[in-house]
Structures are given as structure tokens and as C-alpha cells.
């Protein structure tokens, strides 16, 4: 069988996306309400920082606008997992019911086929809010702007998003082996709330956990330092694109191993 290239999958994805958006827009009230809910959730996070810094001028050397920058960075980097990989939440349902078998008989990549079925358009509201927060804090911090800085920002945002995608892929794929996999996925998702804080405010134990065990520090803290504090960038910041790509590849292999086991055993 001839190997299918990127152009083929892009064409297929556009067709699937168009159908998914059509079905969602047929329920416009639900779309509007859920989008507004997403925006207000992010505003609540913004407000919590404002309330916090009315009582403290800084937190372990981090000022208000620096924390806002991390918050905006985390929102943008988390958008891809919200928009493109939301179907991971349904994986366990398909596996337990047996309906997942339908994905195993298509002549395309199984992982792509499953993930492409759902596009969570609410994530675009999160993306807009995150970009707005980034721009606002960027201006307030007087970081300046050059094409190189923009390129760095795009590269590090994309690779940072791969970390959360990898964590969710791996957590969702545990359903191929354990029954109560929801709690694994829910736990991993809850950890992402700590990504908006600098890892240095935590104790040494949690710094180690958030860097090497549950690496949420690579979602915002380490990659954002390249822009936010260019004079004191640690090695882990420069390595974050490599780690992001590596984590995603490992999670993909883990997900596919479970999927192949499922199709092979008919479990």
C-alpha cells in the first residue's frame, strides 16, 4: 500500500473539520453559551492574580505583569490540546463499549482518524484571551519587539503545547490497560493549572516533580523565560523544544501501542 503523505492527511482533516463545525453550528446557542463560559473562566483566572497582587508586590521575585505573561503563555500553549485533542476524553467510552473497533479498519493512521473527529471550537476563545493577555503584559513589561523574538515565541509556544498534548495522550491511553482511567486523565488535567505559575515559587520537591515527573513547567515557565528573562535563560529552557517533541513522540507510541493491542485482541 502506498504511504500517504502530509497533503493527504491535511485534505482529509479539512473535510472532517468542516463537517464537525457544521454540526456544532447547528446548535448555535450551545456554542455561544459554552464560548462565553470559557471566556469568563479565563477572566476569573486573570482576576485572581489581580486580587493576589493587591496584597503582595511580588511573589518570590516575580511581579504582576510577569505572572500575567506566564498566564497568557500557558493559555495559548494549552489551546491546541483543547481544540484538536478533546476527543481523548471520549476514548475510554469507545474502548469500554467496543465502538473503538470502527477506527481500526480505516486505511489511514488510527491516531489521526480518532483525534480528527472532534474540534473544540471553544478553545479559540481561550486562544484570543491568551494572546490578548500576552500582548498586554508584553507592553507593560517593555520587552520590545523584533522578528527574531516573534519567531522564538512561535517556536516555543508550539513546542510547549506538545508537552500538555503528550501528557493527555498518555493519560487517556491508560484506558487500554486499566478500567478506571478517567481518574488518571482527570489528575493530569488538573495539574495543568499549576503551569501558569513560575516553578521557583514551589518547594524543591515540587520543582522536581513539575520538571521531571509531571513536566508542566515546560508548558509555560521554561519556554517563556527565553522571551521574559533573556539574560538568565537556563539550559532547560533551550532544551524545552526538544523535550516537547520527545514527549509527544513517546506519548504517540504509547497511545498507538494500546490501540494496536485493542484491535489485535478485540478486547
C-alpha positions as CSV (number, residue, x, y, z in Angstrom):
1,X,0.0,0.0,0.0
2,X,1.3,3.4,-0.9
3,X,2.3,5.5,2.1
4,X,0.0,8.5,2.5
5,X,1.7,11.9,2.9
6,X,1.1,15.1,4.8
7,X,-1.0,16.6,1.9
8,X,-3.4,13.6,2.0
9,X,-4.0,13.9,5.8
10,X,-4.4,17.7,5.6
11,X,-7.0,17.3,2.9
12,X,-8.9,14.7,4.9
13,X,-8.7,16.7,8.1
14,X,-10.2,19.8,6.4
15,X,-13.1,17.7,5.2
16,X,-13.7,16.2,8.7
17,X,-13.3,19.6,10.3
18,X,-15.8,21.2,8.0
19,X,-18.4,18.5,8.9
20,X,-17.7,18.8,12.6
21,X,-18.1,22.6,12.5
22,X,-21.3,22.4,10.6
23,X,-22.8,20.0,13.2
24,X,-21.7,22.3,16.0
25,X,-23.0,25.5,14.4
26,X,-26.4,23.8,14.1
27,X,-26.6,24.3,17.9
28,X,-25.6,28.0,18.0
29,X,-27.0,28.7,21.4
30,X,-24.9,25.9,22.9
31,X,-21.8,27.2,21.1
32,X,-22.3,30.8,22.2
33,X,-23.0,29.8,25.9
34,X,-20.0,27.5,26.1
35,X,-17.7,30.1,24.5
36,X,-18.9,32.7,26.9
37,X,-18.3,30.3,29.7
38,X,-14.7,29.6,28.5
39,X,-14.0,33.4,28.4
40,X,-15.4,34.0,31.9
41,X,-13.4,31.1,33.3
42,X,-10.2,32.7,31.9
43,X,-11.3,36.1,33.2
44,X,-11.6,34.6,36.7
45,X,-8.0,33.4,36.5
46,X,-7.0,36.9,35.4
47,X,-8.9,38.4,38.4
48,X,-7.3,36.0,40.9
49,X,-3.9,37.4,40.0
50,X,-5.1,41.0,40.3
51,X,-6.6,40.2,43.8
52,X,-3.4,38.4,44.8
53,X,-1.1,41.3,43.8
54,X,-3.2,43.9,45.6
55,X,-1.8,42.3,48.8
56,X,1.7,41.4,47.6
57,X,4.0,43.4,45.4
58,X,5.8,40.3,44.1
59,X,5.9,36.6,44.7
60,X,9.4,35.2,45.1
61,X,10.8,37.9,42.8
62,X,8.0,37.6,40.2
63,X,6.0,40.7,39.6
64,X,2.3,41.1,38.5
65,X,2.9,41.5,34.8
66,X,5.5,38.7,34.7
67,X,2.9,36.4,36.2
68,X,0.4,37.6,33.7
69,X,2.8,36.9,30.9
70,X,3.1,33.3,32.2
71,X,-0.7,33.0,32.4
72,X,-1.1,34.2,28.8
73,X,1.7,31.9,27.6
74,X,0.0,28.9,29.3
75,X,-3.4,29.8,27.8
76,X,-2.0,29.9,24.3
77,X,0.1,26.8,24.6
78,X,-2.8,24.9,26.1
79,X,-5.1,25.8,23.2
80,X,-4.0,23.0,20.8
81,X,-4.8,20.3,23.3
82,X,-8.2,22.0,23.9
83,X,-9.1,22.3,20.2
84,X,-7.5,19.3,18.5
85,X,-7.2,16.6,21.1
86,X,-10.5,16.9,23.0
87,X,-11.6,13.5,21.8
88,X,-9.2,11.9,24.2
89,X,-11.9,12.4,26.9
90,X,-14.2,10.0,24.9
91,X,-11.5,7.4,24.3
92,X,-12.3,5.3,27.4
93,X,-16.0,5.3,26.4
94,X,-15.3,4.0,22.9
95,X,-12.9,1.4,24.3
96,X,-15.2,0.1,27.1
97,X,-18.2,-0.1,24.8
98,X,-16.3,-1.8,22.0
99,X,-17.1,1.0,19.5
100,X,-13.4,1.8,19.2
101,X,-13.0,-1.1,16.8
102,X,-14.5,1.0,14.0
103,X,-11.3,3.1,13.9
104,X,-9.2,0.1,13.3
105,X,-10.5,-0.7,9.9
106,X,-9.8,2.5,8.0
107,X,-6.8,2.7,5.7
108,X,-5.4,5.8,7.5
109,X,-3.4,6.5,10.7
110,X,-5.6,5.3,13.6
111,X,-4.4,8.1,15.9
112,X,-5.1,10.8,13.3
113,X,-8.5,9.4,12.5
114,X,-9.6,9.3,16.1
115,X,-8.3,12.7,17.1
116,X,-9.6,14.5,13.9
117,X,-13.2,13.6,14.6
118,X,-13.6,16.4,17.2
119,X,-12.6,20.0,17.1
120,X,-13.4,22.0,20.2
121,X,-14.1,25.5,18.8
122,X,-14.4,26.9,22.4
123,X,-10.7,26.8,22.5
124,X,-10.5,29.7,20.1
125,X,-11.9,31.9,22.8
126,X,-9.2,30.8,25.1
127,X,-6.6,31.5,22.4
128,X,-7.9,35.0,21.8
129,X,-7.9,35.7,25.6
130,X,-4.4,34.3,25.9
131,X,-3.0,36.3,23.0
132,X,-4.6,39.5,24.5
133,X,-3.0,38.8,27.9
134,X,0.4,38.2,26.3
135,X,0.3,41.4,24.4
136,X,-0.9,43.4,27.4
137,X,1.8,42.1,29.7
138,X,4.4,42.3,26.9
139,X,3.7,46.0,26.5
140,X,3.6,46.7,30.3
141,X,6.9,44.9,30.7
142,X,8.5,46.9,27.9
143,X,10.0,43.8,26.3
144,X,10.4,45.4,22.9
145,X,9.8,43.5,19.7
146,X,11.9,42.1,16.9
147,X,11.2,39.4,14.2
148,X,13.6,37.1,16.0
149,X,11.6,37.4,19.2
150,X,8.4,36.7,17.4
151,X,10.0,33.6,15.8
152,X,11.2,32.4,19.2
153,X,7.8,33.0,20.7
154,X,6.0,30.9,18.0
155,X,8.5,28.0,18.2
156,X,8.5,27.8,21.9
157,X,4.7,28.1,22.1
158,X,4.2,25.3,19.6
159,X,6.7,23.0,21.3
160,X,5.4,23.9,24.8
161,X,1.9,22.8,23.7
162,X,3.3,19.4,22.8
163,X,4.0,18.8,26.4
164,X,0.4,19.0,27.5
165,X,-0.7,17.1,24.4
166,X,1.7,14.4,25.4
167,X,0.5,14.2,29.0
168,X,-3.1,14.0,27.9
169,X,-2.4,11.4,25.2
170,X,-0.6,9.2,27.7
171,X,-3.2,9.6,30.4
172,X,-6.1,8.9,28.0
173,X,-4.3,5.8,26.6
174,X,-4.2,4.1,30.0
175,X,-7.8,3.1,29.3
176,X,-6.4,0.3,27.1
177,X,-5.0,-1.3,30.2
178,X,-6.9,-0.1,33.3
179,X,-10.6,0.3,33.9
180,X,-10.8,3.5,36.0
181,X,-8.6,5.5,33.6
182,X,-10.8,8.6,34.0
183,X,-9.1,9.5,37.3
184,X,-5.7,9.3,35.6
185,X,-6.8,11.7,32.8
186,X,-8.5,14.0,35.3
187,X,-5.5,14.1,37.6
188,X,-3.1,15.0,34.7
189,X,-5.6,17.7,33.5
190,X,-5.8,19.3,37.0
191,X,-2.0,19.6,37.1
192,X,-2.1,22.0,34.2
193,X,-3.5,24.7,36.5
194,X,0.0,24.9,38.1
195,X,1.6,25.6,34.7
196,X,0.7,29.3,34.9
197,X,2.9,29.8,38.0
198,X,6.8,30.0,38.0
199,X,8.1,26.8,39.2
200,X,10.5,28.6,41.5
201,X,7.7,29.5,43.9
202,X,7.3,25.9,44.9
203,X,9.3,23.8,47.3
204,X,12.3,21.8,45.9
205,X,10.3,18.6,45.9
206,X,7.5,20.1,43.8
207,X,10.1,21.8,41.5
208,X,11.5,18.3,40.8
209,X,8.0,16.8,40.2
210,X,6.9,19.6,37.9
211,X,10.1,19.4,35.9
212,X,10.9,15.7,35.6
213,X,7.9,13.7,36.8
214,X,4.8,15.7,35.7
215,X,6.7,18.2,33.4
216,X,4.1,21.0,33.5
217,X,7.0,23.5,34.0
218,X,7.7,23.1,30.2
219,X,4.2,24.3,29.3
220,X,4.9,27.9,30.3
221,X,7.7,28.6,32.8
222,X,10.8,27.3,31.0
223,X,9.9,28.2,27.4
224,X,8.6,31.7,28.3
225,X,11.9,32.6,30.0
226,X,13.5,32.9,26.6
227,X,11.4,36.0,26.0
228,X,10.6,37.1,29.5
229,X,14.1,37.0,31.0
230,X,16.6,36.6,28.1
231,X,19.6,37.4,30.3
232,X,19.0,34.4,32.7
233,X,17.8,31.6,30.5
234,X,18.6,28.1,32.0
235,X,19.6,25.2,29.9
236,X,16.2,23.5,30.4
237,X,14.6,26.5,28.6
238,X,16.7,26.0,25.5
239,X,16.0,22.2,25.6
240,X,12.2,22.6,26.0
241,X,11.5,22.3,22.2
242,X,13.5,19.0,22.2
243,X,11.6,17.8,25.3
244,X,8.3,18.8,23.8
245,X,8.9,16.9,20.6
246,X,10.3,13.9,22.5
247,X,7.3,13.8,25.0
248,X,4.8,13.9,22.1
249,X,6.5,11.2,20.2
250,X,6.7,8.9,23.2
251,X,3.0,9.6,24.1
252,X,2.0,8.8,20.5
253,X,3.9,5.5,20.6
254,X,2.2,4.7,23.9
255,X,-1.2,5.6,22.5
256,X,-0.7,3.5,19.4
257,X,0.6,0.6,21.3
258,X,-2.6,0.4,23.3
259,X,-4.7,0.9,20.1
260,X,-2.9,-1.9,18.3
261,X,-3.3,-4.2,21.3
262,X,-7.0,-3.4,21.3
263,X,-7.5,-4.1,17.6
264,X,-5.3,-7.2,17.8
265,X,-7.2,-8.8,20.8
266,X,-10.7,-7.5,20.1
267,X,-10.9,-6.5,23.8
